[in-house]
Amino acid sequence: MFFSRYREWLLVFLSLWFGFIIWNIFNRYKHFFKILWLGDKGVFNIEAKNYIGDLTIDEEGNWYRVVNGQKFGTENPVFQVKRHNKVLNNILESKIPIIDLIVWTNVESIIEGAQYSPVKVLKVDQLTYFIESFNGEEIYQGKR
């Protein structure tokens, strides 16, 4: 009961710890992975973002936060995820599939335009279901 209720937070804690170990073992890469989840379908390379407000991604792939009706540009994490993917592929010698994800941790947010992101974007409350039901199919959205 406890594990299933706090699975997402345990996932984050263990992944941060594992990311630290990866960094120490393969320090020549000098990358810190926010979350790595090892599953039977591959390695889930997860970049978590914790922001206030709603998320909008426009057709050109620009990211905006909307807070109290005001629109603010924000960092597009796709580039960071792709860099981590490249490092992981080098470490794993491209022998294990890598599934890139961007997880928005504010469960009260609304995400609009996720289809315009080349990396799957979902909210943290969808993460466990996504990983458990992932069947190895192509998950990239929008343009690459």
KADAQUI-V420024 format. One record per residue. N is the residue number from 1. NEAR is the number of other C-alpha atoms within 10 Angstrom. Layout:
<<N & NEAR> <N & NEAR>>
//
This chain:
<<1 & 6> <2 & 6> <3 & 9> <4 & 9> <5 & 9> <6 & 10> <7 & 13> <8 & 15> <9 & 12> <10 & 13> <11 & 15> <12 & 17> <13 & 14> <14 & 14> <15 & 20> <16 & 17> <17 & 16> <18 & 18> <19 & 19> <20 & 17> <21 & 13> <22 & 19> <23 & 16> <24 & 14> <25 & 10> <26 & 13> <27 & 12> <28 & 8> <29 & 15> <30 & 11> <31 & 17> <32 & 16> <33 & 23> <34 & 20> <35 & 22> <36 & 24> <37 & 19> <38 & 13> <39 & 12> <40 & 13> <41 & 16> <42 & 15> <43 & 18> <44 & 18> <45 & 23> <46 & 24> <47 & 20> <48 & 19> <49 & 16> <50 & 11> <51 & 14> <52 & 14> <53 & 20> <54 & 20> <55 & 24> <56 & 22> <57 & 19> <58 & 15> <59 & 14> <60 & 10> <61 & 18> <62 & 15> <63 & 20> <64 & 20> <65 & 22> <66 & 17> <67 & 14> <68 & 9> <69 & 9> <70 & 9> <71 & 14> <72 & 13> <73 & 13> <74 & 14> <75 & 12> <76 & 14> <77 & 15> <78 & 20> <79 & 11> <80 & 13> <81 & 20> <82 & 15> <83 & 12> <84 & 21> <85 & 20> <86 & 14> <87 & 17> <88 & 22> <89 & 15> <90 & 12> <91 & 13> <92 & 13> <93 & 9> <94 & 11> <95 & 10> <96 & 13> <97 & 16> <98 & 20> <99 & 23> <100 & 23> <101 & 22> <102 & 21> <103 & 20> <104 & 24> <105 & 17> <106 & 17> <107 & 14> <108 & 11> <109 & 17> <110 & 14> <111 & 17> <112 & 13> <113 & 16> <114 & 20> <115 & 17> <116 & 22> <117 & 24> <118 & 18> <119 & 23> <120 & 19> <121 & 24> <122 & 18> <123 & 18> <124 & 20> <125 & 14> <126 & 13> <127 & 19> <128 & 14> <129 & 10> <130 & 12> <131 & 16> <132 & 11> <133 & 9> <134 & 16> <135 & 11> <136 & 11> <137 & 8> <138 & 8> <139 & 14> <140 & 17> <141 & 14> <142 & 16> <143 & 12> <144 & 9>>
//
